[in-house]
Amino acid sequence: MGTTIADNNTIIAHSPTIGLSSPCNIQVNKTTDNSIIVTDEGRKQVISFYDNGLTINNVSLIAQNWSGGNNFFTPVAAFVQPNQKSNLYVCDLTLAVVIKIFNMQVISPLPTIVAGVRGIFGSTTNELRFPAGIAVDSNENLYIVDTNNNRVMLWPPNSTYGTVIAGLNVTGNNSFSLHVPYGIFLDENNSYIYITDSLNHRIQRFSLLGGLPNNGTTVAGGNGQGISNKQLNTPYGVYISKKTKAIYIADTTNHRIQRWNQGDQSGVTIAGDPNGNAGSNATMLHFPNGIALNDEETFLYVADTSNSRIQRFQLV
């Protein structure tokens, strides 16, 4: 059973100006102060809060707008590189850019665009078209899921363009192709990226050591759209256990969270309804999107998007 640790009512009780509308992505325990970061598409904001295991507290607004008339339009994904801890990277889906926020604040220095061209949708190597997922390695290289270009870009620091490392810029369902990719998990130690290939209803793993174009391996799903334990339905979020390498998947349109062990041909439902029904009680989810584990891997956190809340589930 899940525990609601952040929703409109809870957050408003602690901070009258901050609430959740459509939380899309969650980043857990990577900041200097171990706060939890949430991108909220509906309110065009990024917030942080602390989870003490019982209730939430100290909710704060990281960014919504800043000087010069700048603001988020559709923030859908955020990433804190563990070695940086205070710098935040945010994908803005409809501004077609990745924005870097320094020191978790928007005053000095101001946030800056580090990938893409603001408001320009394109498929050249300096442009993005609905970026929806972001990861950053220890060398500050950006890995960007360029959703409507059906590709993943590697974007070096201080560069004005990136390189395609997965996908072929067109839809497809073979091992080289993607169809509306969305989420990403970077396993830097083993040189892998995991991509939620949403409309192929599968999770693809790509080696970062191979040549281009990269040949992906299906590690979950890939058996068509469906509700069986061998299938997924439009997965959006993915997270890999540091301890066991188990694959945690936000099986979004099935309204559930699946766990697949590496090499298995099927998964198990660990949160939500195994039969794919949506709901709002403590055991149910409604279009879950982002997922993450805490560092101890004792809790699973879910951005339960259409219920406008963050759910915490204890792992067993």
N, C-alpha and C positions, 0 to 999 in steps of 0.2 A: 504494500500500500504506500502511496506517495504522500508526502507532506507539502502543502503549499507554503513556500517560504517567501514568496514575493508575488503580490498581485496588486491590482488597483487599490483595493481597500487597505491592505497591509502597508503598502508604501505611502499612501496618502496619510495614514495615521502617523507616520514618522516624519514625513516631509510634505507639506501641503501643496507644493508646486510640482511634485514629481509623482508620476504614476506610470503604469504599463498599459500599452494598447495592443501592440502586435510584436512581442519579443521574438526575435529571429535567431539570435546567436548568443552563446554564452561562453565565457572564458573564465576558468576557475583556478585560483591560487597560483597565478604567475606574476602578480604585481609585487612591488616592494613590501606592501602591507598586507598581502594575501587577501585582497578584496576580490569580489566576483564582478566581472564586467558583463553587461548585457547591452546589445544593440536593440533598439526599439523602433521598428520601422514606422509604426502608427503615429508615434509622437515625435519622430524625426530627431532622436536623441540617443546618446550613449550614457548609461548610468553605471554606478558601482554601489555595492553594498557588502556587508559582512554577514556571514552565517555562523552563528555560535552554536548551532545544533538544536536550538529550541525556537528562537525567533530571529527575525532579521533586525538589524539596527544600523545606524549611521549611513543611511542612504544619501547619495550625493549625485549631482548632475556633473558629468565630466564635460560633455560638449553637446551643444545644440546649435549655437550660432556664435560668431566672433566678428571682430571689427572688420570694416570694409564691406559689410553687407553679405558676408559669407555664412552659409548654414548648410546643414545636412538636408538632403531631400529624401533619400531612401537608404538609410544605413542598415545593412543587412548582415554584415560580418565584421568581426574585430579579432585582432590577434596581438598578444603581448609576447615578444621574444623573451624566453626565460633568462637570457644573459643580460637583457636590457632592463626589464622589469618596470620601467617607468615610462616607456614610449609605446604608444598605442597606434596600430594601423587599422584603418576602417575602410571597408568597401562601401561606396555609395553606388547603389545599383543604377539609378537613373541619371546621376551625374556622370557616370562612366569613368570614375576615377577611384584611386586609392589615396587616402589622406592620412598623413602622419601627424599625430598629436604628441608633442614633446612634454615629458614630465607630467602627464595626466592633467594638463591645463591648456587654456586657449588664449592666454594673455601675452606671455613673452617666453620663448618665441611663439609666433602665430603658427597655427597648423599650416601644413604645406602639402600640395599635391606631389606625390612621389611616383605615380604611374597613371597613364592615360591623359586625355585632354578634356577639361571640364566641359560637359554638355555636348561633346562630339562623339557620336557612335560610329565606329569604323572597324575595319579588319586589318589595317596595316600594322606594322610592329610597334608603332607608337600610340596606337589607339586600342580602346576596349569597347565591348558592347555588352552591357549589363554584367559587370564583375560581381560575383556572388560569394566567392570564397577566397581566403587569404591565409598564408602561412609565411613565416620569415625564419631563415636559418641563422646560425651563429655568425655568419659573415654578412648579414643584413641583405642577402638576396631575397627578393620577394617571389613567392609562388602564387600566382593569381589564377583563379578559375574564371575564365572569360566565357560566361555562360552561353550567350547567344552567338558567339563565334565557335562554339563547340571545341574549345581548346583550353590548354593550361599554358600560361606564360611564365617564364623565368625572367625576372626583371632585376638586373644588378643595381646596387646602390648608386645614387647620383646619376642614373642613366635616363635618357629620354625615350628609350625603346626597350623592348623585351625580345625574347626568343621563344618560339613555340617548342615545348618539350613533350606535349601529349595532345592528341587530337589532330584532325586534318582540316579544320576550318569548315567542314561540311558535316551534316548529320550522317551517322552510320552506326552499324552494330557489330563490326568486326573488331579484332583485338587492337587495331590502330585507331579506331574511331570512338567518338563520344556523341551523345545525343542529349543536349541540355544538361551538361555537368553542373554541379551546384556546390557541394561541400568538399573540403579537403582536410586531410591530416598528414602532417609531415613527420616521418620517422627518420630523423636525420642520422641517427646512429647506424641504421642499416641501409641508408640511401634509398628510401622508398617514399613515394607519395601515394596516398589512397584517395580516390576520387569517387564521389557519389554520382554515378552516371544515370541521372534520374529517369529519363524516358527510355533507357534501355533496362531499367529496373535491376541494376546490379551495382556492385562495388568493384572498381578496377584498381589494381595496384601496378604502378609503373616504377621501374628502377631508374634511379638518377645517374647510373653509371653506364647505361647503354647508349647506342647511337640514336640519331634522329632520322625519321620519326620513331618515337618510342612505341614498343610493343607491349600492350597491357595484358595483365593476367586477371581473370575474374576470380575474386576471392569470396564473394557472397552474391546470391541471386543469380541472374543470368538465365533463369528458366521461365521467362515470360512474366507478364504482369499478373499478380494473383495474391491469394491469401494463405496458401499452404506454407509449411515451414521451410520449403525449398525456394520460395518466391518472395519478392519484394514488390512494393507498389509506390513508385515515385519517391525513392529515398532522398532526403536532403542533407542529413547530418551524419558524420562518421567520426569515431574516436577509437584509438587503438590502445589497449592496456599496455603500460610499460612493463608490467610484471609477467603477464601471461601471453601477451600479443593477441588476446581475444579481440574481435571486431565488434564494436557497439554501433548500432545503426538506428538512426531515426527513420523508421519506415513510415514516412509521413502520411500518405493517403490510406495506409492501413491503420493509422492512429495507434501505433505501438512502437516499442523499442525492442529490437532483436539483438541477440548476441550469437555470433558465429565464432567458433574456434577455428584457428588457422588450419586449413586442409579439410574441414568438414564440408559435407554436401548439403547441410541444412542448419537452421538456427533454432533458437528457442526464444519465446517471448518473455521478457523480464519486466516489462511495464506496459500498461495499456491492455486492451482486450485482444486476446489471441485471434479472435474471429473478425477483427477489423472494424468493430463498431466504435464510433466516437461517443464521448461523454464528458461530463464535468465533475463527477465525484472523485474521491481520493484515489480510486483505482483506475481511472480512465484518463484518456488524453484526446485532444482534438487538434489535428494537424501539428504534431510535434515537429520542431525544426532543428535547432541547435542542441547538441548534447556535449557533456564533458564529465570527467571523473575528477574528484579531488586528488591531491598528491598521494594520499594514503590509499586511494582506491577503495574507500569504504562507502562513498556516496556517489550516486549517479544524479546529475543535474540535467533537467530537460527544460528547454524553452517551449512551453506548451502554448503555441502561438494563438490559436483561435479561442483558447480559454483565458488569454491575457494574463499569464502567470508563469512563474518558475516553479517547477516541481522538483523535490528532492526524494530520491528513493535509496534506501539502505541496501547495499549489495551483500549478498550472502554466498 
